Amino acid sequence: MVTNDSKVLFKILFSSFFFFFIDVATFKSQDRNVTLTFEVKNTALQPVEKAKIHIVSGENKYSSVTNTKGILTVDVIPGSYTLQTQKDGYREYHSDINVTKTTTFFILLTEKINSIEEVVITAKEGKGLTSSSIISQRAMQHLQPSSFTDLLELLPGGRSGDPVLNQVNKISLRETGRPGSDYNTSSMGTIFLIDGAPINSGANLQYTYDFQDKTNNGLTRRLNINSGVDMRSISTDQIERVEVLRGIPSVQYGNLTSGIVKITNKSGYTKWKARFKADGYAKLFAVSKGFENKEKDLKINAGLDYLNAKSDPRDKLENYKRITANLSLVKEKKYDKGFSRWQSSLNYTGSLDGSKSDPDIDLSELNSYEVKNQLFSLSSLFNYTKNEPSFYRSTEIQATVNQRFDKIKQTKFIQLENATAFPLSTTEGEYDGYYPKAQYISDYQVDGKPLDLFVKMVNNFGFTFKSVKNELNAGFDWQLSKNWGEGQQFDRYRPIDPKSTYRPRAYRDIPAYSTSAVFLESITTADLGRHQLSLALGVRGNTMMNLPSYFRMHGKIYADPRANLQWELPSFDWLNKKAKLSLTVGYGKQSLFPDLNLLYPELIYKDIQQLNYFHSNPEYRRVHYKTMIYNPQNAEIEPAVNEKFEARLDFSLGFHQLSITVFKENMNNAFRSMNNYAVYQYKKYDTSAIDHTSITAPPDVHTLPYQIIDENFTYGIQRNGSKVDKEGVEFQYSSNRIPVINTRFTLNGAWFRTKYGNSLPVYRGRDLLINGRPYPYLGLYEGMEPNSANEVLNTNLMLDTYIPKLDLVFSSSFQFSWYSMRKLFPMNGIPSHYVDQNGTILPFNPDTAKGTILESLIIAQNENLYNTSRRPMEMNLNVKVSKSFRNKAVIVSMFANRLFSYYTPYTVNGFTINRKGAYDPYFGMEINFNL
C-alpha cells in the first residue's frame, strides 16, 4: 500500500536528485593543461584519506592531499613527472609517469607490515572526524576469536571473557551495568554493516509465549527480540577490517542510536587459507580463497567456516552450531571520463541453538528446545567516479536483500497440578472452556520468515576555492521490513503454557513497515597557514511509511542534525621527533524507529472464569469463560532519540600515539514495556444450590444465579519510557617498539558512568485480597521504577613483542577493573493518582487516605536497598603467542586467559567476600595454513 506521505516523499526525492545525474558545473582549464585524477586505496580497497601526493618535473611542482573518497584531481602541463605518495602507516609510493592526456591513476598503498613498528595486534584509534576503533586482520588473527563478540575486548574499556555461546550476544557500546530487557534500545540501535550492507532485521518476531509472559525458564536467553544483532552469528574468518564508530557518524547513516560496526570482507587474491581452533568451549574450522584476473579487473573471494560450541564441555545436551558461507565478486571498469566498481556478495549464515532434557532428571525424556536461524543475504554495491574535474564527483548505490528462515521448536511434557481448564475462544464473548487431561505432550513451533529490503544512494559533489575544499554528499535510503512466516503454531487443546494469555497468530497477517530518509552533508577543509580545519555539517530527515493514520509518526519527518569539527595544529619538533596535535569536537542526534514487534504487538486475551463446576462424572463438568480482547498497540510511540556530545584530543610523537575522548549521551525516550490498565465486568455464578448427587446434566448458566463484579487489571504496552544517560572518558596510548626487545606498550581503557531509569509514570496494583476479592484500586506512580547509576573504570596494559627473525609475536595483557559501582536511587512509593473500579483516574491525597483502603497504595520503601554496592579491583593476566613457519605457510597460536588473577576481597553488611579461585583459566589454540 502506498500512502500519501510516501507519494510526497518520492516526489521530493525525484526532484531533489534529478540533477545528480547531470554535470551541473565543469571547471575549464587552459588548452595546454591536462587533468590527472589519482585514486588512492589500501590493500583492503578502502579509500585512503589525506594521502599526500607530490608531482615534480623540474620547476613544475604540484602537491595536495586526497579527499575523503581517496581521490585527488589536478591540472598539469603535459610532460614527464616523478610521482610520490605518502601516508603515515603506509609505504611510500614512487613512480615515473609520462603525462600526455587526461587520465586516471590508481595507487595502491600497502601497510608497513614488514616494519616492526607497524605490526599492530590491537585496535587502533581512528583519526577522522568521529571517534572510532579500527581492528585489522592481523589483530584479529592474534586475538584468535570464535565470534565477533570476542573483538569487543579490543575497544577502550573492553575486557576479555569466556565465550557464552548458549545465549544471545548483544553488543554494548560505552555503557556499563546489566539493566535488563527494558533497556535493549542501545543494542538494538547499533548498526552492523558488511561491505555496506545492513544485517539488522526489523521484522524479527521469534519469541515464545512464555517469553511474552516473562517466565524465567532459562530458554528465553536464546531469543533475540528487540535486541539488534546476535554477534554469535558473525564469523570473523572472512573479515579484512573492522571499524567500530562510537561517536557521531555521518548523516549517511541513520535509524540508529548507539554506533556503527563497519565490517569489510576480504577482496582480491589470497592463498588458500585454512584455520582450526579448539578450546574448552568450542571447535572451529574455516577455509577461504581469493582469485583475481587483472586483465579483466575481476576479483572473486569465497569462504566457509563451521563452529560447534558447548556452554559446558561436560554437557552434551546443550550446544550451539554455526555455519557461514560467502561468495563475493568485484568487477572494475574504466571509461573515458571515469571508472566504476561493482561488488556483489552472497552470504549464508545458519545457526542451531538447542537443548534436550537430562534423562536422569526428566524421566519423560521428551523435553527439548531448538532455535534454528538461516539468513540468506544478497547485496550489491555500485560506485561510479568521474575522473574529470567537475562539480559532480561520484555516485554510490547500495541494494541489499536479507531473507531469514527462522524456526523455534519446543516439545514439553505438561503435568497439571490441579483441575485446570483452558479457554478456547478467539473472539470476545461468553464461551465454554475445556478440561484437558492431567498429563499431555505439547508440540510448539514458531515459524518466521522476516524479509528486509534496503536501497541507498549517495552522490558526491565538490569544488575548491583557493585553500578551501568543499565536499557535498547528498542522497537517500529506503528500507522495507515484512515477516511472511506462519507465526505461532500449536494445538490450543495442548498449549505449551497452560497459563498463557495469548492465541496463535500468523506473522504474514502483520503489515509491513518501511522507513526512508534523505540527507545532505557538507565537509569543508580549509588550510589556514600551517593549521587545518575540517568541518562536517549535515542533516538527515527520517520518516516511517505504511503506517495507519492514527499513529503519531504518520506523515512526520524527524530531523537528525550532526556536526563535527577538527582542528589540526601545525606539526613541530620535540625531543628530536615530529609531533602532531589535533582537537575534534562533535554534536549530533540519532533516531531509531520502532520495529515490527513494537508496532504490532500480540493481542491480549483476558479470560475470566465465570463458572468452574468440576464433577466426578466428566459428563457433568462445565467451565464457562468470559473472554475480553485488548490491543496493547501504542499509537503514540515515537522514535528513540540519542543526543551525543564528544570531544577528542589526538597527539603523536614519532611512533607514540595518544588519544583521549570525552563523551556524554542522553536518551530519554528509549523503548520499554510499561503497564497500562483496563476495567472489565463479569458474572460470578453461584452453584451452592445444586444437588451434586442428583444432577443429570451440566449446570445451565441461563438458570444459575450470579453476581456482577467490576475489576481492573494491568497489561504490558510498549512506550518511550526508558532513560539511558551515558558519560565517560576513553583513552588509548601506544608507544614505539623499544629497541633490542622489540616490545610495544599499549595502554587503553575507559571510565563509564551509565544511568538507567524510567521517564514516564507507571500504573501498579497491589497483590492483596480484600474480603476474598482482589484489591480494587491501581496507583499511578512517578519514579516508582528503580533508577540506578553504574560506574566502572577499566584499563588494559598490553606488552606485545615481535621478533622478526623468529616471526614470533608474543603478547601479555594486564586487564584491570579498578572498581565497579552500582547505586539504586530511592523510589517514590506514594502515587500521584489512583484508578477506581470504574476506571476513573482521581487525585491521591496521602493524608485523607490514612485509615482507609486507599492507604494500601502507599508502598513502603526499604532503605537498605539504596546502599551503594561497590566491587574493588580485579586483575587478570592474559597471554597469547603466535609463531610462523615456512614463510608464514603455517601459523601456530595459543592463548591463556586469566593465567593469573587477583580479586580484592571486600565487605558487604559485615561479611567478607573472598573471590579467590572464583574463575578458572581459559585455554585454547589454533593452527592456520596459507597454501
C-alpha positions, -999 to 999 in steps of 0.1 A, spaced: 0 0 0 14 34 -10 4 61 14 1 98 8 32 106 27 52 81 7 40 97 -26 50 131 -13 84 118 -2 91 101 -35 82 133 -53 107 152 -31 134 126 -38 128 126 -75 130 164 -78 160 166 -53 182 141 -71 173 147 -107 203 170 -110 226 143 -96 230 127 -130 237 160 -148 271 176 -148 260 210 -135 293 227 -134 326 220 -151 359 236 -143 375 246 -177 413 245 -177 437 261 -202 441 243 -235 477 234 -228 468 217 -195 456 181 -190 437 167 -160 450 140 -138 429 121 -113 445 99 -86 425 73 -67 444 60 -36 433 29 -18 448 5 8 451 -33 4 416 -36 18 404 -14 -11 393 13 14 399 49 3 429 65 18 420 99 31 446 128 33 473 109 14 499 134 2 506 134 -35 537 152 -50 542 156 -87 576 170 -97 591 178 -131 619 204 -130 603 236 -119 568 223 -122 556 211 -88 522 201 -77 513 189 -41 480 182 -25 461 156 -4 433 132 -13 397 138 -1 375 115 20 370 93 -11 407 89 -16 406 110 -48 427 140 -59 422 158 -92 448 183 -105 455 202 -138 491 198 -150 512 207 -180 520 176 -202 554 161 -196 574 136 -176 569 136 -138 580 119 -107 550 108 -86 554 103 -49 525 94 -25 529 95 13 506 85 42 515 77 78 514 39 84 519 31 47 549 25 25 557 54 2 547 50 -34 571 62 -61 566 61 -99 577 79 -130 548 89 -152 545 104 -187 516 127 -190 502 134 -225 464 135 -219 437 135 -193 439 102 -175 433 84 -141 460 67 -120 451 41 -94 475 39 -65 475 10 -40 492 18 -7 504 -11 14 508 -10 52 543 -12 66 537 -47 80 573 -56 73 584 -29 97 583 -39 133 568 -5 142 538 -13 120 530 -47 134 498 -38 153 479 -65 172 454 -44 190 428 -19 179 440 15 166 421 47 173 408 64 141 419 100 134 388 110 115 360 133 124 343 108 147 358 85 174 363 50 161 384 19 167 400 1 138 407 -36 141 430 -51 114 431 -87 102 464 -92 119 449 -80 153 420 -105 148 444 -133 140 464 -127 171 433 -125 192 420 -159 179 383 -151 181 354 -176 178 328 -149 170 325 -112 167 318 -109 204 355 -116 212 366 -85 192 349 -61 217 378 -68 241 399 -45 219 377 -14 224 385 11 251 371 -2 283 367 -37 269 377 -69 288 382 -105 278 356 -130 288 348 -167 283 326 -173 253 289 -175 262 275 -192 232 244 -207 247 226 -173 247 222 -142 225 253 -120 225 241 -84 224 265 -55 218 271 -28 244 289 4 235 300 29 260 279 16 289 281 -5 320 257 -23 342 231 -50 335 198 -32 334 176 -59 318 154 -61 287 137 -27 292 170 -11 281 176 -30 249 174 1 227 211 6 230 220 -27 214 190 -25 190 203 9 179 238 -4 168 240 -10 131 261 -38 116 273 -32 80 290 -59 60 306 -43 29 280 -15 33 250 -39 36 230 -38 69 222 -71 86 197 -58 112 163 -73 109 134 -51 119 108 -79 112 122 -105 137 92 -118 157 108 -150 170 96 -153 206 76 -178 226 46 -171 248 64 -178 280 88 -151 269 59 -127 265 46 -136 299 81 -130 313 85 -165 327 121 -171 337 126 -206 325 162 -204 311 151 -207 275 144 -170 268 181 -162 267 182 -177 232 156 -153 219 167 -122 201 137 -99 201 141 -61 201 178 -66 208 196 -60 175 222 -83 161 232 -116 177 270 -113 175 274 -151 177 262 -153 141 290 -132 127 322 -151 118 355 -133 118 374 -155 94 364 -137 62 369 -102 77 396 -80 64 389 -50 86 365 -38 113 358 -2 122 336 5 152 322 40 151 314 50 187 309 87 181 288 109 159 287 94 124 280 110 90 243 117 82 246 90 56 239 65 84 206 65 102 180 45 121 204 41 150 212 53 185 245 39 197 270 33 170 280 16 138 301 -16 132 315 -14 97 329 -48 85 349 -51 53 354 -86 40 384 -99 21 387 -89 -15 413 -98 -42 439 -125 -44 447 -146 -14 462 -180 -9 442 -210 2 438 -203 40 426 -229 65 421 -224 102 415 -249 130 407 -237 165 399 -256 197 393 -245 232 374 -257 263 341 -244 248 342 -247 210 358 -261 179 361 -241 147 371 -248 112 374 -222 84 387 -222 48 389 -194 22 404 -185 -12 407 -153 -33 410 -153 -71 420 -123 -93 420 -117 -130 439 -84 -135 433 -84 -172 395 -83 -167 397 -64 -134 378 -92 -118 381 -105 -82 364 -135 -66 365 -145 -30 349 -174 -13 349 -187 23 333 -213 45 335 -218 83 319 -241 109 316 -237 147 304 -262 172 302 -249 208 290 -261 242 283 -240 272 298 -267 293 321 -293 278 307 -319 301 271 -313 289 263 -330 256 226 -320 258 231 -282 251 251 -268 222 253 -241 196 263 -247 160 270 -221 132 279 -224 96 288 -195 74 295 -193 37 301 -163 15 309 -156 -21 318 -121 -34 326 -107 -68 342 -74 -77 343 -60 -112 361 -28 -121 358 -9 -154 375 22 -168 357 47 -190 369 78 -209 355 101 -182 355 79 -152 356 45 -137 332 21 -119 334 -6 -93 307 -32 -88 308 -55 -58 282 -82 -53 281 -106 -23 260 -137 -15 262 -147 22 246 -176 41 246 -180 79 229 -209 96 228 -214 134 213 -241 156 208 -234 193 192 -262 212 190 -283 244 175 -316 255 164 -327 288 186 -349 310 171 -384 312 184 -386 348 162 -356 358 134 -357 333 120 -392 333 98 -385 303 129 -378 282 106 -357 259 115 -321 267 136 -304 240 141 -268 228 156 -257 195 162 -224 178 172 -226 142 180 -195 121 190 -192 85 200 -160 68 204 -155 30 218 -121 21 224 -108 -14 239 -73 -17 253 -52 -45 274 -20 -42 280 1 -73 303 31 -74 310 54 -103 337 80 -100 343 108 -126 380 115 -134 374 148 -150 373 179 -128 337 189 -123 312 197 -96 298 162 -98 323 136 -85 308 102 -78 276 81 -72 273 51 -49 243 28 -49 237 1 -24 210 -26 -27 205 -54 -2 180 -82 3 180 -102 35 157 -132 38 157 -152 70 141 -186 77 137 -190 115 122 -218 135 116 -224 172 107 -259 180 98 -270 216 84 -302 229 73 -302 265 58 -327 289 30 -309 308 19 -322 342 -11 -301 355 -10 -295 393 -48 -295 397 -81 -295 378 -71 -269 352 -93 -256 324 -84 -239 292 -102 -211 273 -105 -217 236 -123 -186 222 -106 -163 197 -134 -137 198 -149 -117 226 -179 -130 244 -190 -158 268 -180 -193 260 -174 -227 275 -139 -239 281 -121 -272 280 -109 -296 307 -77 -312 294 -60 -344 306 -38 -341 336 -8 -351 315 -1 -343 279 27 -336 255 27 -302 238 44 -296 204 51 -259 198 65 -242 167 72 -206 158 78 -200 121 93 -167 110 103 -155 75 115 -119 80 124 -101 48 144 -69 47 150 -48 16 174 -19 17 184 7 -10 207 36 -6 222 62 -29 249 87 -21 260 114 -46 293 132 -41 300 168 -53 329 190 -47 347 223 -55 378 241 -45 381 278 -38 417 288 -31 427 269 0 392 258 9 380 224 -3 343 215 0 326 182 -5 288 177 -6 272 144 0 235 141 -8 214 110 -10 186 89 4 179 54 17 148 32 20 141 1 39 112 -24 39 106 -50 66 80 -77 64 75 -111 80 60 -139 58 61 -166 85 32 -188 98 39 -175 133 29 -192 164 17 -228 158 4 -252 184 -27 -272 194 -49 -250 215 -61 -281 233 -25 -288 243 -8 -254 249 28 -251 258 20 -228 286 -13 -236 305 -14 -200 318 -8 -182 285 -29 -151 278 -23 -153 240 -37 -171 210 -18 -182 178 -14 -156 151 2 -157 117 31 -133 111 21 -128 75 -10 -110 86 10 -83 102 15 -53 79 50 -44 66 66 -12 76 92 9 57 115 37 66 130 63 44 154 92 47 171 120 28 203 135 38 227 164 29 262 168 42 289 194 37 326 186 45 348 216 43 386 216 47 405 248 50 443 253 51 449 283 72 486 287 70 500 256 88 467 250 105 440 229 90 403 230 99 378 204 89 341 209 94 313 184 87 277 197 88 248 175 79 211 169 85 191 138 79 153 137 76 138 103 86 102 92 82 83 59 87 58 50 60 30 25 55 16 33 90 -21 37 98 -32 73 101 -39 70 138 -1 67 146 16 98 158 45 91 135 22 90 104 34 116 79 60 131 102 96 137 93 122 136 121 154 156 117 188 145 129 214 173 127 250 164 132 282 184 133 319 175 137 349 200 138 385 190 137 415 214 142 449 201 132 476 223 147 510 227 129 534 199 134 565 207 155 598 191 165 601 179 201 627 155 215 641 151 180 608 137 168 579 151 148 549 159 169 513 164 158 483 176 178 446 178 168 414 186 185 379 172 175 345 181 188 311 169 177 274 171 184 246 151 169 212 134 172 205 98 162 170 84 158 158 48 159 123 38 147 104 11 165 105 -23 148 76 -46 138 72 -62 172 69 -28 189 45 -15 163 22 -45 162 23 -65 194 3 -95 203 -34 -91 213 -40 -98 249 -68 -122 259 -83 -117 293 -102 -150 302 -123 -149 334 -139 -180 347 -175 -172 355 -183 -208 363 -160 -237 371 -181 -268 380 -159 -298 383 -179 -331 389 -166 -366 394 -185 -375 363 -168 -359 333 -202 -356 315 -215 -331 342 -185 -308 342 -187 -273 329 -163 -244 327 -176 -211 314 -155 -181 305 -159 -145 295 -132 -136 270 -122 -100 265 -95 -89 240 -72 -59 245 -49 -44 219 -17 -32 235 -6 -13 204 7 21 213 -2 46 185 17 73 205 51 56 202 78 76 185 115 71 175 140 68 203 165 97 201 200 97 214 217 131 218 255 129 217 284 153 226 320 144 224 355 160 223 387 142 214 424 150 216 449 132 194 486 136 199 515 118 182 552 120 188 571 99 163 555 64 168 540 73 201 502 78 198 478 92 224 440 96 220 416 109 247 379 111 242 353 127 265 316 120 257 281 124 270 250 108 256 214 113 267 184 92 255 152 99 274 126 81 253 140 46 247 116 17 242 103 -3 272 73 -24 282 51 -5 307 18 -12 325 -15 0 311 -48 -5 328 -82 -17 318 -116 -22 335 -137 -53 329 -170 -67 342 -180 -103 345 -205 -127 362 -198 -149 391 -222 -178 390 -234 -194 423 -236 -232 423 -242 -237 460 -279 -246 454 -270 -275 430 -276 -311 444 -244 -327 432 -257 -362 438 -288 -360 417 -276 -338 388 -281 -353 354 -266 -327 332 -240 -299 334 -252 -267 351 -272 -243 329 -257 -208 331 -291 -193 320 -307 -206 352 -280 -201 377 -279 -170 400 -249 -148 396 -233 -116 409 -219 -88 387 -183 -79 395 -162 -50 383 -125 -52 384 -94 -37 368 -61 -51 357 -28 -41 341 -11 -53 310 21 -45 291 23 -19 264 54 -5 246 62 31 253 91 56 251 97 53 288 133 43 293 160 67 301 197 59 294 223 86 301 260 78 293 291 97 301 327 88 303 363 91 292 380 68 267 418 68 262 445 49 244 483 53 243 507 32 222 545 35 223 571 28 198 587 -6 198 616 -5 223 648 -13 205 665 -47 211 635 -62 228 611 -50 200 583 -45 226 554 -20 223 534 -8 253 497 -1 247 475 13 274 439 18 268 408 20 290 377 39 299 357 53 327 320 48 321 290 61 341 256 49 329 223 60 345 192 39 339 157 49 348 121 54 338 110 87 323 72 81 325 47 74 354 36 38 358 4 20 369 7 -6 397 -17 -27 416 -13 -44 449 -12 -81 454 -37 -81 482 -71 -97 489 -99 -76 504 -128 -98 517 -116 -125 493 -116 -102 463 -85 -87 446 -75 -52 457 -98 -28 437 -75 1 430 -45 9 409 -19 36 417 -2 59 393 34 64 405 60 89 395 95 75 398 83 41 411 106 22 387 141 17 401 166 42 388 203 33 390 237 48 384 265 24 374 302 32 372 333 12 361 370 21 355 388 -4 333 423 -4 319 443 -28 298 481 -27 296 494 -48 267 530 -56 261 535 -72 226 568 -83 213 576 -90 177 607 -110 168 612 -108 130 640 -135 128 617 -160 145 585 -145 131 571 -147 166 545 -125 182 541 -127 220 517 -105 240 507 -103 276 477 -83 286 472 -70 322 435 -62 324 423 -42 355 389 -33 366 398 -8 393 363 -7 406 327 -12 396 298 5 414 260 4 414 237 27 433 199 24 434 180 56 439 150 58 463 117 52 447 85 72 453 60 49 469 32 75 471 10 76 440 0 109 424 -33 95 412 -53 63 416 -78 44 394 -111 32 409 -132 2 398 -150 23 372 -117 32 355 -118 68 367 -85 85 374 -86 105 406 -60 125 426 -44 108 455 -41 125 488 -19 106 513 -34 125 543 -70 116 535 -61 81 525 -49 72 560 -71 47 578 -89 38 545 -85 11 520 -66 36 498 -37 36 523 -26 3 509 -15 21 477 13 37 497 42 13 491 68 13 519 104 16 508 133 -5 521 161 20 527 187 -9 528 181 -14 490 195 21 483 230 15 496 258 18 471 274 -15 461 310 -13 451 334 -40 440 371 -33 443 399 -41 420 400 -72 398 431 -81 377 436 -108 350 467 -117 330 461 -130 295 489 -144 273 489 -150 236 516 -164 213 517 -167 175 546 -184 156 550 -186 118 568 -214 100 579 -219 64 575 -182 54 541 -179 70 527 -210 54 519 -224 88 510 -202 118 505 -218 152 489 -198 180 478 -204 216 462 -183 243 457 -185 280 432 -161 296 433 -155 334 466 -172 336 469 -152 368 441 -134 386 437 -113 416 404 -102 431 405 -79 461 383 -91 490 356 -67 501 329 -65 528 291 -64 524 269 -60 555 297 -72 578 305 -103 557 338 -106 538 336 -118 503 367 -136 491 366 -143 453 399 -162 451 395 -192 428 361 -180 416 371 -181 379 393 -208 363 419 -201 335 407 -204 299 430 -220 273 429 -226 236 450 -230 205 447 -228 167 467 -235 136 465 -217 103 476 -229 68 484 -205 39 489 -226 9 
